Amino acid sequence: MDNNKLTVLPKEIGQLQNLQELSLLSNKLISLPTEIEQLKSLKNLDLNHNEFTTVSKEVMLLETLENLDLRSNKLKTIPKEIRQLKSLKVLMLTGNQLTSLPKEIEQLQNLKTLNLGENRFQIFPVEILELKNLLELNLYYNQLVEFPKEVGQLKSLKYLSLYHNQITTLPVEVTQLPDLQELHLSGNKITILPKEILQLKNLEWLSLSNNKLNALPKEIGQLKKLQRLELGNNQLTTLPKEIEQLKNLQRLELGNNQLTTLPKEIEQLKNLQRLELDSNPISPKEKERIRKLLPKCEIDFEGGGGE
């Protein structure tokens, strides 16, 4: 029933007692019929790209629901009745007008994925911190200035996306996220890379492009599992020789910095597949030297393609 410009869902929908998945993507719905609460087997409900300004109370009666997609609507609040969705594992709220969450959301203890990107959060919604089984948290494109030290409570978190906010630093407690594999902080206002990040031993992807970094601490070498490091559009002038310790690194993005050279130790990055160095003041002679240090790596000095 996707892309049908539906404004009303027929009440007969309630007769589909065994329905497990209902997709109403890209319609013009502003509400749902009360009969929808009769869908006692429903697990997946996709309401992405509609015109909802509030979540229908009937949705909150779907106790078997595991996946609720409300992306790209016009939601300003989430009703406290959301606590009734005890089976919910995935909640997608990207692209709405939310500034806060109800306290009751902390009762969703089966929630694994929560996407709050592209909303209007200025303060981190602390209710999230009670979601002990959360694996993935997205808060990109909001207006967050700081990140609470209590973030360490989210012990199960594997993926954290905070790109394009107003964050200047991270709390020490971020080290209490032992399972974190991806940390996305591009497009913030970070001037110094907190050494605490460098204790995240399971980190595989670290994105810090479009910040205000002018140096990397030598402790960067502690991220032994790192496969992708994004540092484009900063103010870096050098790299520490400890970069050689990133033996699993496959992609290194350094475009739009102030680098004139790279340390010889970079030749130790035997698994490096792509190196981006466009828009740096690197001489032709130095480019040739770098190519010889990394003969098997695709190196981009110009932007948009490898050399």
C-alpha positions as CSV (number, residue, x, y, z in Angstrom):
1,M,0.0,0.0,0.0
2,D,3.0,2.2,-0.5
3,N,3.0,5.4,-2.6
4,N,-0.8,5.5,-3.1
5,K,-1.5,9.0,-1.8
6,L,-3.8,7.5,0.7
7,T,-5.4,10.0,3.1
8,V,-7.6,7.4,4.9
9,L,-7.0,3.7,5.7
10,P,-10.2,1.6,5.3
11,K,-11.5,0.3,8.6
12,E,-11.7,-3.2,7.1
13,I,-7.9,-3.4,7.7
14,G,-8.9,-4.7,11.2
15,Q,-10.1,-7.9,9.7
16,L,-6.6,-9.0,8.7
17,Q,-6.0,-10.7,12.1
18,N,-3.0,-12.6,11.0
19,L,-1.2,-9.7,9.3
20,Q,2.4,-9.5,10.5
21,E,3.7,-6.6,8.3
22,L,2.0,-3.5,7.1
23,S,3.8,-0.9,5.0
24,L,2.1,2.4,4.3
25,L,5.2,4.3,3.2
26,S,4.8,7.6,1.3
27,N,1.1,8.3,1.6
28,K,-0.8,11.3,3.0
29,L,-2.1,9.7,6.2
30,I,-2.7,11.9,9.3
31,S,-4.4,9.2,11.4
32,L,-5.2,5.5,11.5
33,P,-8.6,3.8,12.0
34,T,-9.4,2.5,15.5
35,E,-9.7,-0.9,13.9
36,I,-6.0,-1.2,13.5
37,E,-5.7,-2.2,17.1
38,Q,-7.3,-5.5,16.1
39,L,-4.1,-6.5,14.2
40,K,-2.9,-8.7,17.1
41,S,-0.1,-10.4,15.1
42,L,1.4,-7.3,13.6
43,K,5.2,-7.1,14.0
44,N,6.3,-4.5,11.5
45,L,4.5,-1.2,10.9
46,D,6.0,1.3,8.3
47,L,4.4,4.8,8.4
48,N,7.5,6.5,6.9
49,H,6.8,9.7,4.8
50,N,3.2,10.5,5.8
51,E,1.6,13.5,7.5
52,F,1.3,12.3,11.1
53,T,1.5,15.1,13.7
54,T,1.0,12.6,16.6
55,V,1.2,8.9,17.0
56,S,-2.2,7.3,16.9
57,K,-3.2,5.8,20.3
58,E,-4.3,2.7,18.5
59,V,-0.7,2.0,17.5
60,M,0.2,1.9,21.1
61,L,-2.1,-1.1,21.6
62,L,-0.2,-3.2,19.1
63,E,1.7,-5.2,21.8
64,T,3.3,-7.6,19.3
65,L,5.0,-4.7,17.4
66,E,8.7,-5.1,17.0
67,N,9.5,-2.5,14.3
68,L,7.9,0.9,14.2
69,D,9.0,3.3,11.4
70,L,7.7,6.9,11.8
71,R,10.4,8.6,9.8
72,S,9.7,11.8,7.9
73,N,6.4,12.8,9.5
74,K,5.5,15.9,11.4
75,L,5.7,14.6,15.0
76,K,6.4,17.1,17.8
77,T,5.8,14.7,20.7
78,I,5.7,11.0,21.4
79,P,2.8,9.9,23.6
80,K,3.6,8.3,27.0
81,E,1.6,5.3,26.0
82,I,4.6,4.2,24.0
83,R,5.5,2.3,27.1
84,Q,2.9,-0.3,26.1
85,L,5.0,-1.5,23.1
86,K,7.0,-3.9,25.3
87,S,8.1,-6.0,22.3
88,L,9.5,-3.1,20.3
89,K,13.1,-3.6,19.0
90,V,13.4,-0.9,16.4
91,L,12.0,2.6,16.6
92,M,12.7,5.0,13.7
93,L,11.8,8.7,14.4
94,T,14.2,10.4,12.0
95,G,13.1,13.6,10.2
96,N,10.4,14.9,12.6
97,Q,10.2,17.9,14.9
98,L,11.0,16.3,18.3
99,T,12.7,18.2,21.1
100,S,12.1,15.7,23.9
101,L,11.0,12.2,24.7
102,P,8.5,11.0,27.3
103,K,10.0,9.4,30.4
104,E,8.0,6.3,29.7
105,I,10.2,5.4,26.7
106,E,12.7,4.0,29.2
107,Q,10.3,1.1,29.7
108,L,11.1,-0.2,26.2
109,Q,13.7,-2.6,27.5
110,N,13.8,-4.7,24.3
111,L,14.7,-1.8,22.1
112,K,17.9,-2.4,20.1
113,T,17.8,0.5,17.6
114,L,16.7,4.0,18.2
115,N,17.0,6.6,15.4
116,L,16.4,10.3,16.4
117,G,18.4,11.9,13.6
118,E,17.2,15.1,11.9
119,N,15.0,16.4,14.8
120,R,15.3,19.4,17.1
121,F,17.0,18.1,20.2
122,Q,19.1,20.7,21.9
123,I,19.5,18.7,25.1
124,F,20.4,15.0,25.0
125,P,17.2,13.0,25.9
126,V,18.4,11.4,29.2
127,E,15.5,8.9,29.1
128,I,17.5,6.9,26.5
129,L,20.1,6.2,29.2
130,E,17.8,3.6,30.8
131,L,17.6,1.5,27.6
132,K,20.2,-1.0,28.7
133,N,19.9,-3.3,25.6
134,L,20.3,-0.5,23.0
135,L,22.8,-1.4,20.3
136,E,22.4,1.5,17.9
137,L,21.7,5.1,18.7
138,N,21.4,7.9,16.1
139,L,21.2,11.5,17.0
140,Y,22.7,13.1,13.9
141,Y,21.6,16.5,12.6
142,N,20.3,17.9,15.8
143,Q,21.4,20.8,17.9
144,L,23.2,19.0,20.7
145,V,26.0,21.0,22.5
146,E,27.1,18.4,24.9
147,F,26.9,14.7,25.6
148,P,26.0,13.5,29.2
149,K,28.6,11.7,31.3
150,E,25.9,9.1,32.0
151,V,26.3,7.8,28.5
152,G,28.5,5.1,30.1
153,Q,25.2,3.4,31.2
154,L,24.6,2.2,27.6
155,K,26.9,-0.8,28.1
156,S,25.6,-2.7,25.1
157,L,26.0,0.1,22.5
158,K,27.8,-0.8,19.3
159,Y,26.9,2.1,17.1
160,L,26.7,5.8,18.0
161,S,26.1,8.5,15.5
162,L,26.3,12.2,16.6
163,Y,27.4,13.8,13.3
164,H,26.3,17.4,12.6
165,N,25.6,18.7,16.0
166,Q,27.4,21.4,18.1
167,I,29.5,19.2,20.3
168,T,32.9,20.4,21.4
169,T,34.1,17.5,23.5
170,L,33.1,14.1,24.9
171,P,32.9,13.0,28.5
172,V,35.5,10.7,30.0
173,E,32.7,8.2,30.6
174,V,32.5,7.3,26.9
175,T,35.3,4.8,27.8
176,Q,32.6,2.8,29.6
177,L,31.2,1.7,26.2
178,P,33.4,-1.4,25.7
179,D,31.5,-2.8,22.8
180,L,31.4,0.4,20.7
181,Q,32.4,-0.4,17.1
182,E,31.3,2.8,15.2
183,L,31.5,6.4,16.5
184,H,30.5,9.1,14.1
185,L,31.3,12.7,15.2
186,S,31.8,14.5,11.9
187,G,30.5,18.0,11.5
188,N,30.8,19.1,15.1
189,K,33.2,21.6,16.8
190,I,35.8,19.3,18.3
191,T,39.2,21.0,18.6
192,I,41.0,18.3,20.6
193,L,40.5,14.6,20.2
194,P,39.7,13.3,23.7
195,K,42.2,10.6,24.7
196,E,39.3,8.7,26.2
197,I,38.0,7.8,22.8
198,L,41.3,6.1,22.2
199,Q,40.5,3.5,24.9
200,L,37.6,2.1,22.9
201,K,39.4,-1.1,22.0
202,N,36.7,-2.5,19.8
203,L,36.3,0.6,17.6
204,E,36.3,-0.2,13.9
205,W,35.1,3.1,12.4
206,L,35.9,6.6,13.7
207,S,34.6,9.6,11.9
208,L,35.9,13.0,12.8
209,S,35.8,14.9,9.5
210,N,34.6,18.5,9.5
211,N,35.8,19.5,13.0
212,K,38.6,21.8,14.1
213,L,41.3,19.3,15.0
214,N,44.9,20.5,14.6
215,A,46.6,17.4,16.0
216,L,46.2,13.7,16.7
217,P,47.4,12.3,20.0
218,K,50.0,9.5,19.8
219,E,47.5,7.3,21.6
220,I,45.6,6.9,18.3
221,G,47.7,3.8,17.9
222,Q,45.7,2.1,20.6
223,L,42.8,1.6,18.3
224,K,44.1,-1.8,17.1
225,K,40.8,-2.9,15.4
226,L,40.2,0.4,13.5
227,Q,39.4,-0.2,9.9
228,R,38.2,3.3,8.8
229,L,39.5,6.7,10.1
230,E,37.9,9.9,8.7
231,L,39.8,13.1,9.4
232,G,39.0,15.2,6.3
233,N,38.3,19.0,6.6
234,N,40.3,19.6,9.8
235,Q,43.5,21.6,10.5
236,L,46.0,18.8,10.8
237,T,49.6,19.6,10.0
238,T,51.2,16.3,11.0
239,L,50.4,12.7,11.8
240,P,52.0,10.9,14.8
241,K,54.3,8.0,13.8
242,E,52.1,5.8,16.1
243,I,49.7,5.7,13.2
244,E,51.7,2.6,12.1
245,Q,50.1,0.6,14.9
246,L,46.7,0.7,13.1
247,K,47.4,-2.6,11.4
248,N,43.8,-3.2,10.4
249,L,43.2,0.2,8.8
250,Q,41.7,-0.1,5.3
251,R,40.6,3.5,4.7
252,L,42.2,6.8,5.8
253,E,40.6,10.1,4.9
254,L,42.9,13.2,5.3
255,G,41.6,15.5,2.6
256,N,41.4,19.3,3.2
257,N,44.0,19.6,6.0
258,Q,47.4,21.3,6.2
259,L,49.6,18.3,5.7
260,T,52.8,18.7,3.8
261,T,54.2,15.2,4.5
262,L,53.4,11.9,6.1
263,P,55.6,9.9,8.5
264,K,57.7,7.1,7.0
265,E,55.9,4.7,9.4
266,I,52.8,4.9,7.3
267,E,54.4,2.2,5.1
268,Q,53.5,-0.3,7.9
269,L,49.8,0.0,7.1
270,K,49.8,-3.1,4.9
271,N,46.0,-3.4,4.8
272,L,45.4,0.2,3.7
273,Q,43.3,0.2,0.5
274,R,42.5,3.9,0.1
275,L,44.2,7.1,1.3
276,E,42.6,10.5,0.6
277,L,45.0,13.4,0.6
278,D,43.3,15.9,-1.7
279,S,43.5,19.6,-0.9
280,N,46.7,19.4,1.2
281,P,49.8,21.4,0.4
282,I,51.9,18.4,-0.6
283,S,54.7,18.9,-3.1
284,P,55.1,16.7,-6.2
285,K,58.2,15.2,-4.8
286,E,56.5,14.3,-1.5
287,K,53.6,12.8,-3.4
288,E,56.0,10.5,-5.2
289,R,57.6,9.5,-1.9
290,I,54.2,8.6,-0.4
291,R,53.3,6.5,-3.5
292,K,56.5,4.5,-2.9
293,L,55.7,4.0,0.8
294,L,52.3,2.6,-0.1
295,P,52.6,0.9,-3.5
296,K,49.5,-1.2,-3.2
297,C,47.2,1.6,-1.9
298,E,44.8,3.7,-4.0
299,I,45.9,7.3,-3.2
300,D,43.8,10.3,-4.0
301,F,45.8,13.6,-4.2
302,E,43.3,15.4,-6.4
303,G,39.8,14.6,-5.1
304,G,37.3,12.3,-6.7
305,G,39.7,9.7,-7.9
306,G,42.8,7.7,-7.1
307,E,46.3,8.1,-8.4
